């Protein structure tokens, strides 16, 4: 592998991790203007569509026909991964800090292992059980101070956990479809399904005027989320995996929670206690061990 190609892959992986880590920060900044989670995720997905259309102009789109079974799976996975998981996540962020949200979301690898064992009858090694137990013990350490001081909103936490479960189902079921139609084509189609579903959801639950009368800053943050925290990281992630492999890309992506925590401290003035920092270390160690499993 040429050094320049390898370094490009590393930079793309860092770019993807940073983009995904920024999402919760932009959501919190937008909430300062009084927008609700449903409206904000609708704005984000609406703005994703033209960006995807523009990106497709710069690359040769595949023309192979997609089977009806894969079309059905794309609809199901689009609803799980970018519609339901995003909606629940944004609703949770209305009351849960960006730091806690990011740590809960990073539990999805452990849930994916459990779902694979349940749905696909795969085995879980003793080492993997130990790693997952370590991860959840660390999460208990992180959440205990907020529970004790009644600072943690239980409904908001429920939304974040439900978002993580939805995303874990998405990750469990999407690999065969991605293998057949390609990662970027799948991501583009799934995002399109999600945007359509979110628009329908919005029209059934909100007056259209709420969307059109949002402050310009809210639309600005929505555009930043669509571009910097959604579309560009997806393309960068795919390109990084092609250059340095999925393993190294995932390893670099594991720094995402730390990036989110530091950004939440510097930008949102959030903070974690020393005990919670210890819990963060335990959680990320467990997640790293889960990520070392053989596939």
N, C-alpha and C positions, 0 to 999 in steps of 0.2 A: 504493500500500500504506500503510495507516495505521501511524503510528509505534508505537502500542501493540501492534499485531499483529506488527510487525517485531521489536520488543524481546522480545515473548513467544517468538517463534521463535528468537532468539539465545539466550535463557535456556534454552530446551528443548534446543537443540543443545549448549550447555555442560554441561547436566545429563546428557545422554546420553554425551558424551565422558568426563565424570568417572566416571560409573557403570561404563562399560566398562573404564576405566583401573584401577579399584579391584579388579577381579577377582583378579588375580595376588597382590595384597597379602593379601586375605582367604584365599586358598588357602594361602599361606605361613604365615599365623597359625594356620590350622587344623592344618597339619602338625606344629606344635609339640606337639600332643596325641597324636601317634602314629598318626593315621589315614592310610590309604593312598589313593592317587589314585583307584582304582576305587570305593572306598566313598564317597569325598567327592563325586565327580561324580554318583553315584547319589543321594545325599542331596540334592544341589542340584536335580537334575531332578525328583525326587519332590516336592519342595516347590514347584517351578514350577507343577505342575498345578493345585493349588487356587487359587494366585494368579491364574492365567489365567482360571479359572472365575469368580472374583470380579470380575475386570476386565471380563469379558464382560457381567456384569449391569449395568454402568454405561454401556454403549454398545449401540446397536442392532446386533446381529450380522446380517450378510448372510445371505440365505436362498437365493440363486441356486444351482442345482444345479452341482456340480463334475463335469466329465467324467471318465471312467475313466482316460484318458491323463494328466490332471492329477493324479488321485489316485495313480497310479503314480509320477509325478515327485515328488510331495510326500513319498512314502515314501523314495525314493532320496535326495532332498535333505535330508530330516530325518536320515537315517542319516549323510550326509556332513557336514552343517553343525553339528549340535548333539550328535550321538552320537559319531561317530568323531573329529571335530576336537577336541571338548571332552575326550574320554577321553585322546587322545594328548597334549594340552596339559597336563592335570593330571598325567599320568605324567611328562612332561618336567620339570614344576615341582618334582618330588620332589628333583631334583639340580641344576637350572639356576636361576640367580638370576632374580628377577622382572624386573630391568632388561634382561638379555639376552633373556629370553623375549619380552618386549614388543617389542623391536627386531626379533627374527626374525619374529614374527607380523606386524609391519607391512610385511613384504615381499610380502604377498598381492596388492597391486595390480599389482606387476610380474609375478607368476605368472599373474594373471588375463589380463594383456595377452598373455603367451606362450601360454596355453591357448586364448584366443580366436583367435589367429593359427593355431594348430594345428588346432583343432576346427571353427572357423567360417570358416577361410581368409581372415581379415582381414589387412590389411597393417600392418606396423610401420614407422613413419618413421625416418629416420636420427636425428632429434632424440630419438625415444623410445628407440632403442637406446642412445644416449649417456646418457640419464637413467638407464636401468636399469644400465648399466655403472658409472655414478657410485654408484648405490645399493649395488651389490655390493662395490665397492671400499671404500666406507665400512664395510660389515659386516666385511670382512676386517680393517680397522684396529681395529674394536671387539673382535673375537675374538682377535686375535693375542696380546695380553698374557696372556690366560687360557690359550691353547694353550701358550705358552712356559713358563708356570709350572705347567702340568698341573692347573690349577684347574677346567677346563671338562670336564664329564662328557660323553663322546662319545655314549653311549646316550641320555642325557637330551636332548642337542642334536638327535639323530636324531628323537626323539619330537616335539619342537617343530617341526622342519622338516616332518615328515610331517603334523602338524596344520595347518600353513600351507598345504601342498599340498592337503589335503582341503578346507579352507575356500575355497581358490581355485577348485576344481572346483565347489563349492557356489555361489559368486558368479557363475561363468561360466554355469551352467545355470539359475539361478533367475529371472532377469529376465522371460522370457516367461510363466512361471507366475504371477509376481507381477502382471504386467500384466493377466492374465485374471481372477484371483480376488481381488486386493487385497493390499496389503503386510501389514496386521495379521492378516487371516484366514490368510494363508500362514504367517506367523510362529507363530501360535497352533497351527496344525495340525502344522507341522514340529517344534515343541517337544514336542507331544504324542507324535508318532511317536518322537522321540528318547528321551523318558522311558520309553516302553514298551520300546524296544530296550535301554535301559540296565538296566532292571529284569530283563529276560530274561538279559542278559549277567551281571549280578550273581548271579542265582540259579544260573547254570551254573558259576560260578567261585568263589563264596564261600558259606560257611554263613550263613544268615539271622541267626544270633546275633551276628555281628560288627557288623551294621548296627544292631541294636536295643540293643547294649551300648556304643555310642559315648558319650563324655562329652557333657554338655549343651552345653558350649562349641562342640563340633564341629557339633552341630545348629544352634546359634545362628549360627555362621559360614555354614553351609549356607543358612539362611533369609535371611541378609543377602545372600549371593551370588545367591540366587534372585530376591529382590526388587530390591535396589539395583544389582546388576551384570548382571542378565539381563532381567527383565520390564519394569521401569520404563524403563530406557534404550531398549528396543525401541519402546515406545509414545512416548517423548519424541522419539526419532529420527524416527518417522513423522510426528508432529505438527510437528516443526521443518521437515521437508522440505516439508510442505504450506504453511507460512507463509513461508519464506525461500528455498526451492528446494534442490535436491540439491547444487549447487555450493558454496554458502556453508556448508551443513551439513557437507559433507565437509571443507571447509577448516578449520572449527572442530574437527572430529573428529581432524584431523591432529596436534593438540597432545596427544593421548592418550598416546603414548610418553613425552613429557616429563613429563606428570603422573605416570605410573607410576614413572619413574626417581626423581623427587623424593620420592614417597611411600615408595619402597623405601629411599631414603637416610634419611629421617626416621623411619620406623616399623620397618624391618627391619635398619637399620644396614648396608645394602649400600653399596658405593662404586664409582666409576669413576675411572680414572686420567685425567690430562690428555689423553693420547693417545686414550683411549677416548671422551672428550667430543668431541674433534675428529672421530672417526669417527661419533659420533651426529649431529653437524652435517651431515656429508657424506651419511649415510643419509637423514635427514629432508629434505634438499634434493633428493635424487634422487626420493624418494617424492612430494614436492610437484610436481616437474616431471612425473612420470608422471601425477599426478592432473589435470594441465592438458590432457590429451589430449582431442580432440574425440570425442564419443560419437555 
